[in-house]
Amino acid sequence: MQCTPIQMAIGAMMHTFTKYKGSDEKLSKTEFLKLLEKELPDFPQVSKKITIYTVYIDEDCSLDFCEFGAVICSFAYASYELLRQISKQQKASSE
Ligand SMILES: [Ca+2]
């Protein structure tokens, strides 16, 4: 069975979450910051501060996989125009 791009994206998110999560199956603030630093090195500093704030949304100071997914999707949404331009440039250079 061949995975679709969206299946691969979900798998990559699960793999990344699993790589950094603690024994409580969640990302602590420290684990989450390490993940951002290693896996999203170009993550804008301002976005990082906003994202860290989301760790406290349900006041448990950690991210479960659902919360992690929401943060990553928010980042993708916030970066949509930039990602679209990069995709356009890559497509143009490959033609
Ligand atoms: Ca939480």
PDB file of the backbone (N, CA, C, O) and the ligand in Angstrom, with CONECT records:
HET     CA  A 101       1
ATOM      1  N   MET A   1       0.830  -1.184   0.000  1.00  0.00           N
ATOM      2  CA  MET A   1       0.000   0.000   0.000  1.00  0.00           C
ATOM      3  C   MET A   1       0.877   1.251   0.000  1.00  0.00           C
ATOM      4  O   MET A   1       1.800   1.380   0.805  1.00  0.00           O
ATOM      5  N   GLN A   2       0.580   2.142  -0.890  1.00  0.00           N
ATOM      6  CA  GLN A   2       1.352   3.371  -0.973  1.00  0.00           C
ATOM      7  C   GLN A   2       0.624   4.475  -0.207  1.00  0.00           C
ATOM      8  O   GLN A   2      -0.586   4.648  -0.351  1.00  0.00           O
ATOM      9  N   CYS A   3       1.367   5.214   0.603  1.00  0.00           N
ATOM     10  CA  CYS A   3       0.772   6.300   1.388  1.00  0.00           C
ATOM     11  C   CYS A   3       0.570   7.533   0.517  1.00  0.00           C
ATOM     12  O   CYS A   3       1.364   7.825  -0.378  1.00  0.00           O
ATOM     13  N   THR A   4      -0.498   8.234   0.799  1.00  0.00           N
ATOM     14  CA  THR A   4      -0.745   9.510   0.131  1.00  0.00           C
ATOM     15  C   THR A   4       0.078  10.591   0.844  1.00  0.00           C
ATOM     16  O   THR A   4       0.539  10.364   1.962  1.00  0.00           O
ATOM     17  N   PRO A   5       0.271  11.751   0.227  1.00  0.00           N
ATOM     18  CA  PRO A   5       1.027  12.815   0.899  1.00  0.00           C
ATOM     19  C   PRO A   5       0.442  13.203   2.255  1.00  0.00           C
ATOM     20  O   PRO A   5       1.194  13.465   3.194  1.00  0.00           O
ATOM     21  N   ILE A   6      -0.878  13.243   2.374  1.00  0.00           N
ATOM     22  CA  ILE A   6      -1.468  13.640   3.665  1.00  0.00           C
ATOM     23  C   ILE A   6      -1.247  12.553   4.721  1.00  0.00           C
ATOM     24  O   ILE A   6      -1.069  12.862   5.900  1.00  0.00           O
ATOM     25  N   GLN A   7      -1.259  11.281   4.303  1.00  0.00           N
ATOM     26  CA  GLN A   7      -0.964  10.195   5.243  1.00  0.00           C
ATOM     27  C   GLN A   7       0.490  10.295   5.715  1.00  0.00           C
ATOM     28  O   GLN A   7       0.786  10.082   6.891  1.00  0.00           O
ATOM     29  N   MET A   8       1.384  10.620   4.790  1.00  0.00           N
ATOM     30  CA  MET A   8       2.793  10.778   5.163  1.00  0.00           C
ATOM     31  C   MET A   8       2.965  11.960   6.120  1.00  0.00           C
ATOM     32  O   MET A   8       3.767  11.898   7.052  1.00  0.00           O
ATOM     33  N   ALA A   9       2.204  13.044   5.885  1.00  0.00           N
ATOM     34  CA  ALA A   9       2.290  14.213   6.761  1.00  0.00           C
ATOM     35  C   ALA A   9       1.821  13.861   8.174  1.00  0.00           C
ATOM     36  O   ALA A   9       2.448  14.263   9.155  1.00  0.00           O
ATOM     37  N   ILE A  10       0.728  13.119   8.280  1.00  0.00           N
ATOM     38  CA  ILE A  10       0.213  12.701   9.591  1.00  0.00           C
ATOM     39  C   ILE A  10       1.224  11.781  10.273  1.00  0.00           C
ATOM     40  O   ILE A  10       1.476  11.894  11.473  1.00  0.00           O
ATOM     41  N   GLY A  11       1.797  10.871   9.488  1.00  0.00           N
ATOM     42  CA  GLY A  11       2.821   9.966  10.034  1.00  0.00           C
ATOM     43  C   GLY A  11       4.033  10.732  10.530  1.00  0.00           C
ATOM     44  O   GLY A  11       4.596  10.403  11.575  1.00  0.00           O
ATOM     45  N   ALA A  12       4.439  11.757   9.783  1.00  0.00           N
ATOM     46  CA  ALA A  12       5.589  12.572  10.194  1.00  0.00           C
ATOM     47  C   ALA A  12       5.278  13.314  11.485  1.00  0.00           C
ATOM     48  O   ALA A  12       6.143  13.440  12.352  1.00  0.00           O
ATOM     49  N   MET A  13       4.045  13.809  11.621  1.00  0.00           N
ATOM     50  CA  MET A  13       3.651  14.500  12.852  1.00  0.00           C
ATOM     51  C   MET A  13       3.669  13.534  14.035  1.00  0.00           C
ATOM     52  O   MET A  13       4.158  13.871  15.113  1.00  0.00           O
ATOM     53  N   MET A  14       3.131  12.325  13.826  1.00  0.00           N
ATOM     54  CA  MET A  14       3.114  11.329  14.906  1.00  0.00           C
ATOM     55  C   MET A  14       4.531  10.928  15.301  1.00  0.00           C
ATOM     56  O   MET A  14       4.845  10.810  16.485  1.00  0.00           O
ATOM     57  N   HIS A  15       5.388  10.719  14.294  1.00  0.00           N
ATOM     58  CA  HIS A  15       6.780  10.340  14.552  1.00  0.00           C
ATOM     59  C   HIS A  15       7.489  11.421  15.372  1.00  0.00           C
ATOM     60  O   HIS A  15       8.186  11.129  16.343  1.00  0.00           O
ATOM     61  N   THR A  16       7.292  12.685  14.952  1.00  0.00           N
ATOM     62  CA  THR A  16       7.956  13.805  15.625  1.00  0.00           C
ATOM     63  C   THR A  16       7.441  13.952  17.056  1.00  0.00           C
ATOM     64  O   THR A  16       8.221  14.166  17.984  1.00  0.00           O
ATOM     65  N   PHE A  17       6.131  13.838  17.228  1.00  0.00           N
ATOM     66  CA  PHE A  17       5.546  13.948  18.579  1.00  0.00           C
ATOM     67  C   PHE A  17       6.115  12.847  19.478  1.00  0.00           C
ATOM     68  O   PHE A  17       6.506  13.105  20.616  1.00  0.00           O
ATOM     69  N   THR A  18       6.155  11.623  18.958  1.00  0.00           N
ATOM     70  CA  THR A  18       6.649  10.474  19.723  1.00  0.00           C
ATOM     71  C   THR A  18       8.122  10.632  20.101  1.00  0.00           C
ATOM     72  O   THR A  18       8.546  10.235  21.187  1.00  0.00           O
ATOM     73  N   LYS A  19       8.883  11.212  19.194  1.00  0.00           N
ATOM     74  CA  LYS A  19      10.326  11.405  19.417  1.00  0.00           C
ATOM     75  C   LYS A  19      10.594  12.320  20.621  1.00  0.00           C
ATOM     76  O   LYS A  19      11.578  12.125  21.334  1.00  0.00           O
ATOM     77  N   TYR A  20       9.739  13.300  20.849  1.00  0.00           N
ATOM     78  CA  TYR A  20       9.998  14.295  21.897  1.00  0.00           C
ATOM     79  C   TYR A  20       9.113  14.170  23.132  1.00  0.00           C
ATOM     80  O   TYR A  20       9.416  14.786  24.154  1.00  0.00           O
ATOM     81  N   LYS A  21       8.043  13.403  23.077  1.00  0.00           N
ATOM     82  CA  LYS A  21       7.100  13.336  24.201  1.00  0.00           C
ATOM     83  C   LYS A  21       7.718  12.666  25.423  1.00  0.00           C
ATOM     84  O   LYS A  21       8.677  11.901  25.333  1.00  0.00           O
ATOM     85  N   GLY A  22       7.130  12.987  26.552  1.00  0.00           N
ATOM     86  CA  GLY A  22       7.576  12.387  27.793  1.00  0.00           C
ATOM     87  C   GLY A  22       6.836  11.089  28.073  1.00  0.00           C
ATOM     88  O   GLY A  22       6.013  10.647  27.272  1.00  0.00           O
ATOM     89  N   SER A  23       7.137  10.481  29.219  1.00  0.00           N
ATOM     90  CA  SER A  23       6.507   9.210  29.588  1.00  0.00           C
ATOM     91  C   SER A  23       5.008   9.377  29.852  1.00  0.00           C
ATOM     92  O   SER A  23       4.267   8.395  29.887  1.00  0.00           O
ATOM     93  N   ASP A  24       4.565  10.628  30.038  1.00  0.00           N
ATOM     94  CA  ASP A  24       3.142  10.892  30.258  1.00  0.00           C
ATOM     95  C   ASP A  24       2.378  11.047  28.937  1.00  0.00           C
ATOM     96  O   ASP A  24       1.212  11.441  28.924  1.00  0.00           O
ATOM     97  N   GLU A  25       3.063  10.727  27.819  1.00  0.00           N
ATOM     98  CA  GLU A  25       2.455  10.792  26.485  1.00  0.00           C
ATOM     99  C   GLU A  25       2.126  12.215  26.051  1.00  0.00           C
ATOM    100  O   GLU A  25       1.308  12.414  25.153  1.00  0.00           O
ATOM    101  N   LYS A  26       2.750  13.197  26.676  1.00  0.00           N
ATOM    102  CA  LYS A  26       2.541  14.605  26.330  1.00  0.00           C
ATOM    103  C   LYS A  26       3.888  15.290  26.177  1.00  0.00           C
ATOM    104  O   LYS A  26       4.928  14.774  26.588  1.00  0.00           O
ATOM    105  N   LEU A  27       3.833  16.491  25.561  1.00  0.00           N
ATOM    106  CA  LEU A  27       5.030  17.324  25.472  1.00  0.00           C
ATOM    107  C   LEU A  27       4.972  18.368  26.582  1.00  0.00           C
ATOM    108  O   LEU A  27       4.024  19.149  26.664  1.00  0.00           O
ATOM    109  N   SER A  28       5.984  18.375  27.426  1.00  0.00           N
ATOM    110  CA  SER A  28       6.081  19.448  28.414  1.00  0.00           C
ATOM    111  C   SER A  28       6.524  20.706  27.674  1.00  0.00           C
ATOM    112  O   SER A  28       6.875  20.642  26.496  1.00  0.00           O
ATOM    113  N   LYS A  29       6.510  21.828  28.345  1.00  0.00           N
ATOM    114  CA  LYS A  29       6.961  23.066  27.715  1.00  0.00           C
ATOM    115  C   LYS A  29       8.410  22.914  27.244  1.00  0.00           C
ATOM    116  O   LYS A  29       8.739  23.324  26.131  1.00  0.00           O
ATOM    117  N   THR A  30       9.276  22.330  28.073  1.00  0.00           N
ATOM    118  CA  THR A  30      10.687  22.135  27.712  1.00  0.00           C
ATOM    119  C   THR A  30      10.821  21.222  26.499  1.00  0.00           C
ATOM    120  O   THR A  30      11.590  21.513  25.583  1.00  0.00           O
ATOM    121  N   GLU A  31      10.074  20.118  26.489  1.00  0.00           N
ATOM    122  CA  GLU A  31      10.127  19.181  25.346  1.00  0.00           C
ATOM    123  C   GLU A  31       9.609  19.852  24.079  1.00  0.00           C
ATOM    124  O   GLU A  31      10.150  19.657  22.991  1.00  0.00           O
ATOM    125  N   PHE A  32       8.563  20.637  24.237  1.00  0.00           N
ATOM    126  CA  PHE A  32       7.986  21.327  23.089  1.00  0.00           C
ATOM    127  C   PHE A  32       8.966  22.358  22.521  1.00  0.00           C
ATOM    128  O   PHE A  32       9.113  22.470  21.304  1.00  0.00           O
ATOM    129  N   LEU A  33       9.630  23.106  23.394  1.00  0.00           N
ATOM    130  CA  LEU A  33      10.619  24.100  22.930  1.00  0.00           C
ATOM    131  C   LEU A  33      11.785  23.417  22.222  1.00  0.00           C
ATOM    132  O   LEU A  33      12.298  23.930  21.227  1.00  0.00           O
ATOM    133  N   LYS A  34      12.203  22.261  22.733  1.00  0.00           N
ATOM    134  CA  LYS A  34      13.293  21.506  22.091  1.00  0.00           C
ATOM    135  C   LYS A  34      12.848  21.037  20.704  1.00  0.00           C
ATOM    136  O   LYS A  34      13.610  21.113  19.740  1.00  0.00           O
ATOM    137  N   LEU A  35      11.607  20.552  20.616  1.00  0.00           N
ATOM    138  CA  LEU A  35      11.048  20.128  19.318  1.00  0.00           C
ATOM    139  C   LEU A  35      11.047  21.293  18.325  1.00  0.00           C
ATOM    140  O   LEU A  35      11.466  21.137  17.178  1.00  0.00           O
ATOM    141  N   LEU A  36      10.576  22.458  18.770  1.00  0.00           N
ATOM    142  CA  LEU A  36      10.539  23.628  17.879  1.00  0.00           C
ATOM    143  C   LEU A  36      11.938  23.999  17.416  1.00  0.00           C
ATOM    144  O   LEU A  36      12.158  24.307  16.244  1.00  0.00           O
ATOM    145  N   GLU A  37      12.887  23.964  18.355  1.00  0.00           N
ATOM    146  CA  GLU A  37      14.263  24.354  18.031  1.00  0.00           C
ATOM    147  C   GLU A  37      14.887  23.390  17.021  1.00  0.00           C
ATOM    148  O   GLU A  37      15.580  23.819  16.099  1.00  0.00           O
ATOM    149  N   LYS A  38      14.645  22.103  17.190  1.00  0.00           N
ATOM    150  CA  LYS A  38      15.269  21.088  16.319  1.00  0.00           C
ATOM    151  C   LYS A  38      14.502  20.867  15.020  1.00  0.00           C
ATOM    152  O   LYS A  38      15.104  20.697  13.960  1.00  0.00           O
ATOM    153  N   GLU A  39      13.184  20.869  15.102  1.00  0.00           N
ATOM    154  CA  GLU A  39      12.377  20.476  13.939  1.00  0.00           C
ATOM    155  C   GLU A  39      11.847  21.662  13.123  1.00  0.00           C
ATOM    156  O   GLU A  39      11.530  21.511  11.943  1.00  0.00           O
ATOM    157  N   LEU A  40      11.752  22.828  13.745  1.00  0.00           N
ATOM    158  CA  LEU A  40      11.300  24.035  13.034  1.00  0.00           C
ATOM    159  C   LEU A  40      12.270  25.177  13.335  1.00  0.00           C
ATOM    160  O   LEU A  40      11.891  26.176  13.946  1.00  0.00           O
ATOM    161  N   PRO A  41      13.530  25.022  12.900  1.00  0.00           N
ATOM    162  CA  PRO A  41      14.542  26.022  13.268  1.00  0.00           C
ATOM    163  C   PRO A  41      14.249  27.419  12.733  1.00  0.00           C
ATOM    164  O   PRO A  41      14.734  28.403  13.292  1.00  0.00           O
ATOM    165  N   ASP A  42      13.478  27.523  11.677  1.00  0.00           N
ATOM    166  CA  ASP A  42      13.167  28.834  11.110  1.00  0.00           C
ATOM    167  C   ASP A  42      11.867  29.406  11.649  1.00  0.00           C
ATOM    168  O   ASP A  42      11.384  30.437  11.180  1.00  0.00           O
ATOM    169  N   PHE A  43      11.309  28.724  12.640  1.00  0.00           N
ATOM    170  CA  PHE A  43      10.065  29.175  13.250  1.00  0.00           C
ATOM    171  C   PHE A  43      10.270  30.585  13.801  1.00  0.00           C
ATOM    172  O   PHE A  43      11.144  30.794  14.643  1.00  0.00           O
ATOM    173  N   PRO A  44       9.474  31.558  13.338  1.00  0.00           N
ATOM    174  CA  PRO A  44       9.681  32.938  13.799  1.00  0.00           C
ATOM    175  C   PRO A  44       9.551  33.071  15.311  1.00  0.00           C
ATOM    176  O   PRO A  44       8.701  32.436  15.934  1.00  0.00           O
ATOM    177  N   GLN A  45      10.396  33.897  15.881  1.00  0.00           N
ATOM    178  CA  GLN A  45      10.432  34.084  17.334  1.00  0.00           C
ATOM    179  C   GLN A  45       9.078  34.529  17.891  1.00  0.00           C
ATOM    180  O   GLN A  45       8.652  34.057  18.945  1.00  0.00           O
ATOM    181  N   VAL A  46       8.409  35.429  17.186  1.00  0.00           N
ATOM    182  CA  VAL A  46       7.114  35.913  17.659  1.00  0.00           C
ATOM    183  C   VAL A  46       6.098  34.773  17.671  1.00  0.00           C
ATOM    184  O   VAL A  46       5.333  34.613  18.622  1.00  0.00           O
ATOM    185  N   SER A  47       6.107  33.984  16.593  1.00  0.00           N
ATOM    186  CA  SER A  47       5.187  32.847  16.530  1.00  0.00           C
ATOM    187  C   SER A  47       5.485  31.866  17.643  1.00  0.00           C
ATOM    188  O   SER A  47       4.574  31.258  18.206  1.00  0.00           O
ATOM    189  N   LYS A  48       6.778  31.709  17.966  1.00  0.00           N
ATOM    190  CA  LYS A  48       7.167  30.789  19.030  1.00  0.00           C
ATOM    191  C   LYS A  48       6.550  31.228  20.357  1.00  0.00           C
ATOM    192  O   LYS A  48       6.034  30.407  21.116  1.00  0.00           O
ATOM    193  N   LYS A  49       6.609  32.543  20.629  1.00  0.00           N
ATOM    194  CA  LYS A  49       6.038  33.049  21.886  1.00  0.00           C
ATOM    195  C   LYS A  49       4.524  32.815  21.925  1.00  0.00           C
ATOM    196  O   LYS A  49       3.974  32.427  22.955  1.00  0.00           O
ATOM    197  N   ILE A  50       3.869  33.053  20.802  1.00  0.00           N
ATOM    198  CA  ILE A  50       2.422  32.840  20.743  1.00  0.00           C
ATOM    199  C   ILE A  50       2.113  31.354  20.923  1.00  0.00           C
ATOM    200  O   ILE A  50       1.185  30.980  21.641  1.00  0.00           O
ATOM    201  N   THR A  51       2.902  30.525  20.264  1.00  0.00           N
ATOM    202  CA  THR A  51       2.681  29.090  20.331  1.00  0.00           C
ATOM    203  C   THR A  51       2.891  28.565  21.745  1.00  0.00           C
ATOM    204  O   THR A  51       2.133  27.719  22.219  1.00  0.00           O
ATOM    205  N   ILE A  52       3.921  29.071  22.413  1.00  0.00           N
ATOM    206  CA  ILE A  52       4.175  28.636  23.788  1.00  0.00           C
ATOM    207  C   ILE A  52       2.971  28.961  24.667  1.00  0.00           C
ATOM    208  O   ILE A  52       2.630  28.214  25.585  1.00  0.00           O
ATOM    209  N   TYR A  53       2.341  30.084  24.368  1.00  0.00           N
ATOM    210  CA  TYR A  53       1.159  30.484  25.125  1.00  0.00           C
ATOM    211  C   TYR A  53       0.072  29.414  25.025  1.00  0.00           C
ATOM    212  O   TYR A  53      -0.677  29.194  25.977  1.00  0.00           O
ATOM    213  N   THR A  54      -0.012  28.753  23.876  1.00  0.00           N
ATOM    214  CA  THR A  54      -1.050  27.736  23.698  1.00  0.00           C
ATOM    215  C   THR A  54      -0.841  26.529  24.614  1.00  0.00           C
ATOM    216  O   THR A  54      -1.781  25.784  24.890  1.00  0.00           O
ATOM    217  N   VAL A  55       0.392  26.341  25.082  1.00  0.00           N
ATOM    218  CA  VAL A  55       0.664  25.238  26.006  1.00  0.00           C
ATOM    219  C   VAL A  55      -0.189  25.378  27.259  1.00  0.00           C
ATOM    220  O   VAL A  55      -0.511  24.395  27.926  1.00  0.00           O
ATOM    221  N   TYR A  56      -0.548  26.626  27.566  1.00  0.00           N
ATOM    222  CA  TYR A  56      -1.283  26.883  28.798  1.00  0.00           C
ATOM    223  C   TYR A  56      -2.798  26.956  28.593  1.00  0.00           C
ATOM    224  O   TYR A  56      -3.537  27.230  29.539  1.00  0.00           O
ATOM    225  N   ILE A  57      -3.261  26.715  27.373  1.00  0.00           N
ATOM    226  CA  ILE A  57      -4.689  26.867  27.094  1.00  0.00           C
ATOM    227  C   ILE A  57      -5.558  26.074  28.068  1.00  0.00           C
ATOM    228  O   ILE A  57      -6.506  26.613  28.639  1.00  0.00           O
ATOM    229  N   ASP A  58      -5.240  24.812  28.255  1.00  0.00           N
ATOM    230  CA  ASP A  58      -6.050  24.016  29.185  1.00  0.00           C
ATOM    231  C   ASP A  58      -5.394  23.912  30.565  1.00  0.00           C
ATOM    232  O   ASP A  58      -5.771  23.086  31.396  1.00  0.00           O
ATOM    233  N   GLU A  59      -4.402  24.778  30.778  1.00  0.00           N
ATOM    234  CA  GLU A  59      -3.765  24.952  32.089  1.00  0.00           C
ATOM    235  C   GLU A  59      -3.071  23.705  32.626  1.00  0.00           C
ATOM    236  O   GLU A  59      -2.874  23.588  33.836  1.00  0.00           O
ATOM    237  N   ASP A  60      -2.694  22.763  31.745  1.00  0.00           N
ATOM    238  CA  ASP A  60      -1.922  21.626  32.247  1.00  0.00           C
ATOM    239  C   ASP A  60      -0.441  21.751  31.872  1.00  0.00           C
ATOM    240  O   ASP A  60       0.356  20.862  32.171  1.00  0.00           O
ATOM    241  N   CYS A  61      -0.081  22.858  31.217  1.00  0.00           N
ATOM    242  CA  CYS A  61       1.323  23.168  30.877  1.00  0.00           C
ATOM    243  C   CYS A  61       1.977  22.096  30.004  1.00  0.00           C
ATOM    244  O   CYS A  61       3.194  21.916  30.047  1.00  0.00           O
ATOM    245  N   SER A  62       1.174  21.390  29.217  1.00  0.00           N
ATOM    246  CA  SER A  62       1.733  20.393  28.308  1.00  0.00           C
ATOM    247  C   SER A  62       0.816  20.259  27.092  1.00  0.00           C
ATOM    248  O   SER A  62      -0.331  20.705  27.106  1.00  0.00           O
ATOM    249  N   LEU A  63       1.349  19.636  26.045  1.00  0.00           N
ATOM    250  CA  LEU A  63       0.580  19.428  24.817  1.00  0.00           C
ATOM    251  C   LEU A  63       0.351  17.944  24.597  1.00  0.00           C
ATOM    252  O   LEU A  63       1.305  17.167  24.565  1.00  0.00           O
ATOM    253  N   ASP A  64      -0.913  17.542  24.442  1.00  0.00           N
ATOM    254  CA  ASP A  64      -1.169  16.180  24.004  1.00  0.00           C
ATOM    255  C   ASP A  64      -1.115  16.182  22.467  1.00  0.00           C
ATOM    256  O   ASP A  64      -0.909  17.232  21.859  1.00  0.00           O
ATOM    257  N   PHE A  65      -1.296  15.030  21.848  1.00  0.00           N
ATOM    258  CA  PHE A  65      -1.128  14.972  20.387  1.00  0.00           C
ATOM    259  C   PHE A  65      -2.143  15.857  19.668  1.00  0.00           C
ATOM    260  O   PHE A  65      -1.821  16.469  18.650  1.00  0.00           O
ATOM    261  N   CYS A  66      -3.347  15.927  20.187  1.00  0.00           N
ATOM    262  CA  CYS A  66      -4.379  16.762  19.573  1.00  0.00           C
ATOM    263  C   CYS A  66      -3.973  18.236  19.609  1.00  0.00           C
ATOM    264  O   CYS A  66      -4.103  18.946  18.612  1.00  0.00           O
ATOM    265  N   GLU A  67      -3.486  18.686  20.754  1.00  0.00           N
ATOM    266  CA  GLU A  67      -3.037  20.073  20.886  1.00  0.00           C
ATOM    267  C   GLU A  67      -1.828  20.339  19.991  1.00  0.00           C
ATOM    268  O   GLU A  67      -1.726  21.390  19.358  1.00  0.00           O
ATOM    269  N   PHE A  68      -0.922  19.375  19.950  1.00  0.00           N
ATOM    270  CA  PHE A  68       0.258  19.496  19.092  1.00  0.00           C
ATOM    271  C   PHE A  68      -0.172  19.653  17.632  1.00  0.00           C
ATOM    272  O   PHE A  68       0.346  20.510  16.916  1.00  0.00           O
ATOM    273  N   GLY A  69      -1.120  18.823  17.196  1.00  0.00           N
ATOM    274  CA  GLY A  69      -1.614  18.906  15.823  1.00  0.00           C
ATOM    275  C   GLY A  69      -2.232  20.258  15.526  1.00  0.00           C
ATOM    276  O   GLY A  69      -2.049  20.808  14.440  1.00  0.00           O
ATOM    277  N   ALA A  70      -2.968  20.796  16.499  1.00  0.00           N
ATOM    278  CA  ALA A  70      -3.594  22.109  16.308  1.00  0.00           C
ATOM    279  C   ALA A  70      -2.531  23.200  16.170  1.00  0.00           C
ATOM    280  O   ALA A  70      -2.681  24.117  15.363  1.00  0.00           O
ATOM    281  N   VAL A  71      -1.463  23.101  16.956  1.00  0.00           N
ATOM    282  CA  VAL A  71      -0.378  24.090  16.876  1.00  0.00           C
ATOM    283  C   VAL A  71       0.307  24.017  15.509  1.00  0.00           C
ATOM    284  O   VAL A  71       0.564  25.046  14.885  1.00  0.00           O
ATOM    285  N   ILE A  72       0.597  22.808  15.051  1.00  0.00           N
ATOM    286  CA  ILE A  72       1.280  22.656  13.753  1.00  0.00           C
ATOM    287  C   ILE A  72       0.377  23.155  12.621  1.00  0.00           C
ATOM    288  O   ILE A  72       0.851  23.812  11.693  1.00  0.00           O
ATOM    289  N   CYS A  73      -0.908  22.849  12.693  1.00  0.00           N
ATOM    290  CA  CYS A  73      -1.839  23.342  11.664  1.00  0.00           C
ATOM    291  C   CYS A  73      -1.950  24.862  11.709  1.00  0.00           C
ATOM    292  O   CYS A  73      -2.066  25.502  10.664  1.00  0.00           O
ATOM    293  N   SER A  74      -1.916  25.444  12.898  1.00  0.00           N
ATOM    294  CA  SER A  74      -1.947  26.897  13.025  1.00  0.00           C
ATOM    295  C   SER A  74      -0.709  27.512  12.383  1.00  0.00           C
ATOM    296  O   SER A  74      -0.784  28.546  11.718  1.00  0.00           O
ATOM    297  N   PHE A  75       0.426  26.861  12.593  1.00  0.00           N
ATOM    298  CA  PHE A  75       1.663  27.338  11.989  1.00  0.00           C
ATOM    299  C   PHE A  75       1.570  27.253  10.467  1.00  0.00           C
ATOM    300  O   PHE A  75       1.970  28.183   9.766  1.00  0.00           O
ATOM    301  N   ALA A  76       1.046  26.149   9.959  1.00  0.00           N
ATOM    302  CA  ALA A  76       0.891  25.990   8.502  1.00  0.00           C
ATOM    303  C   ALA A  76      -0.057  27.052   7.954  1.00  0.00           C
ATOM    304  O   ALA A  76       0.186  27.631   6.895  1.00  0.00           O
ATOM    305  N   TYR A  77      -1.131  27.299   8.683  1.00  0.00           N
ATOM    306  CA  TYR A  77      -2.096  28.315   8.258  1.00  0.00           C
ATOM    307  C   TYR A  77      -1.450  29.697   8.228  1.00  0.00           C
ATOM    308  O   TYR A  77      -1.625  30.452   7.272  1.00  0.00           O
ATOM    309  N   ALA A  78      -0.693  30.026   9.294  1.00  0.00           N
ATOM    310  CA  ALA A  78      -0.032  31.332   9.382  1.00  0.00           C
ATOM    311  C   ALA A  78       1.028  31.489   8.301  1.00  0.00           C
ATOM    312  O   ALA A  78       1.331  32.606   7.881  1.00  0.00           O
ATOM    313  N   SER A  79       1.592  30.368   7.850  1.00  0.00           N
ATOM    314  CA  SER A  79       2.666  30.398   6.856  1.00  0.00           C
ATOM    315  C   SER A  79       2.150  30.094   5.457  1.00  0.00           C
ATOM    316  O   SER A  79       2.946  29.942   4.530  1.00  0.00           O
ATOM    317  N   TYR A  80       0.853  30.004   5.286  1.00  0.00           N
ATOM    318  CA  TYR A  80       0.276  29.544   4.025  1.00  0.00           C
ATOM    319  C   TYR A  80       0.767  30.348   2.826  1.00  0.00           C
ATOM    320  O   TYR A  80       1.187  29.771   1.823  1.00  0.00           O
ATOM    321  N   GLU A  81       0.717  31.671   2.920  1.00  0.00           N
ATOM    322  CA  GLU A  81       1.112  32.496   1.768  1.00  0.00           C
ATOM    323  C   GLU A  81       2.594  32.286   1.436  1.00  0.00           C
ATOM    324  O   GLU A  81       2.957  32.165   0.266  1.00  0.00           O
ATOM    325  N   LEU A  82       3.435  32.245   2.449  1.00  0.00           N
ATOM    326  CA  LEU A  82       4.863  32.025   2.223  1.00  0.00           C
ATOM    327  C   LEU A  82       5.093  30.647   1.592  1.00  0.00           C
ATOM    328  O   LEU A  82       5.856  30.525   0.633  1.00  0.00           O
ATOM    329  N   LEU A  83       4.442  29.619   2.122  1.00  0.00           N
ATOM    330  CA  LEU A  83       4.595  28.264   1.588  1.00  0.00           C
ATOM    331  C   LEU A  83       4.083  28.186   0.147  1.00  0.00           C
ATOM    332  O   LEU A  83       4.655  27.478  -0.682  1.00  0.00           O
ATOM    333  N   ARG A  84       3.011  28.912  -0.143  1.00  0.00           N
ATOM    334  CA  ARG A  84       2.453  28.929  -1.494  1.00  0.00           C
ATOM    335  C   ARG A  84       3.455  29.558  -2.476  1.00  0.00           C
ATOM    336  O   ARG A  84       3.630  29.066  -3.591  1.00  0.00           O
ATOM    337  N   GLN A  85       4.102  30.634  -2.058  1.00  0.00           N
ATOM    338  CA  GLN A  85       5.094  31.293  -2.909  1.00  0.00           C
ATOM    339  C   GLN A  85       6.301  30.390  -3.149  1.00  0.00           C
ATOM    340  O   GLN A  85       6.807  30.311  -4.268  1.00  0.00           O
ATOM    341  N   ILE A  86       6.761  29.708  -2.099  1.00  0.00           N
ATOM    342  CA  ILE A  86       7.898  28.789  -2.234  1.00  0.00           C
ATOM    343  C   ILE A  86       7.533  27.663  -3.200  1.00  0.00           C
ATOM    344  O   ILE A  86       8.333  27.288  -4.057  1.00  0.00           O
ATOM    345  N   SER A  87       6.324  27.127  -3.055  1.00  0.00           N
ATOM    346  CA  SER A  87       5.856  26.055  -3.931  1.00  0.00           C
ATOM    347  C   SER A  87       5.805  26.519  -5.389  1.00  0.00           C
ATOM    348  O   SER A  87       6.185  25.786  -6.302  1.00  0.00           O
ATOM    349  N   LYS A  88       5.331  27.741  -5.585  1.00  0.00           N
ATOM    350  CA  LYS A  88       5.245  28.327  -6.919  1.00  0.00           C
ATOM    351  C   LYS A  88       6.643  28.469  -7.538  1.00  0.00           C
ATOM    352  O   LYS A  88       6.853  28.144  -8.707  1.00  0.00           O
ATOM    353  N   GLN A  89       7.592  28.961  -6.732  1.00  0.00           N
ATOM    354  CA  GLN A  89       8.969  29.143  -7.205  1.00  0.00           C
ATOM    355  C   GLN A  89       9.606  27.796  -7.553  1.00  0.00           C
ATOM    356  O   GLN A  89      10.301  27.680  -8.563  1.00  0.00           O
ATOM    357  N   GLN A  90       9.370  26.779  -6.720  1.00  0.00           N
ATOM    358  CA  GLN A  90       9.936  25.457  -6.995  1.00  0.00           C
ATOM    359  C   GLN A  90       9.353  24.867  -8.254  1.00  0.00           C
ATOM    360  O   GLN A  90      10.059  24.236  -9.041  1.00  0.00           O
ATOM    361  N   LYS A  91       8.045  25.074  -8.449  1.00  0.00           N
ATOM    362  CA  LYS A  91       7.386  24.562  -9.654  1.00  0.00           C
ATOM    363  C   LYS A  91       7.951  25.265 -10.895  1.00  0.00           C
ATOM    364  O   LYS A  91       8.208  24.623 -11.913  1.00  0.00           O
ATOM    365  N   ALA A  92       8.140  26.584 -10.806  1.00  0.00           N
ATOM    366  CA  ALA A  92       8.658  27.343 -11.945  1.00  0.00           C
ATOM    367  C   ALA A  92      10.087  26.932 -12.280  1.00  0.00           C
ATOM    368  O   ALA A  92      10.446  26.842 -13.454  1.00  0.00           O
ATOM    369  N   SER A  93      10.914  26.680 -11.245  1.00  0.00           N
ATOM    370  CA  SER A  93      12.302  26.322 -11.514  1.00  0.00           C
ATOM    371  C   SER A  93      12.429  24.900 -12.037  1.00  0.00           C
ATOM    372  O   SER A  93      13.435  24.568 -12.665  1.00  0.00           O
ATOM    373  N   SER A  94      11.442  24.059 -11.796  1.00  0.00           N
ATOM    374  CA  SER A  94      11.513  22.673 -12.291  1.00  0.00           C
ATOM    375  C   SER A  94      10.959  22.534 -13.717  1.00  0.00           C
ATOM    376  O   SER A  94      11.082  21.477 -14.336  1.00  0.00           O
ATOM    377  N   GLU A  95      10.348  23.610 -14.227  1.00  0.00           N
ATOM    378  CA  GLU A  95       9.777  23.560 -15.596  1.00  0.00           C
ATOM    379  C   GLU A  95      10.810  23.999 -16.633  1.00  0.00           C
ATOM    380  O   GLU A  95      10.515  24.021 -17.828  1.00  0.00           O
TER     381      GLU A  95
HETATM  382 CA    CA A 101      -2.567  20.905  27.263  1.00  0.00          CA2+
END
